[in-house]
Amino acid sequence: MPKESNDVRTGLAKEGRLWGMSALCALGGALAIWKTNSIGYGILTFLLCLAVFGGALLAYERRRKR
């Protein structure tokens, strides 16, 4: 397989993981707002999800590079 094709596939996979993480964070925030009727809890939940999933994704990407 040519190197260009591998680079494109790797880039698309990384982009997909970022979109997936953002969708999970947004879903968590939306569910918190729906359950509590408070935008503050939604923002807090979104940021908490971002910290947890972002840290996990960062660790995964670093480990994958090696």
Helices and strands as residue ranges (DSSP letters): H 3-36, H 39-65
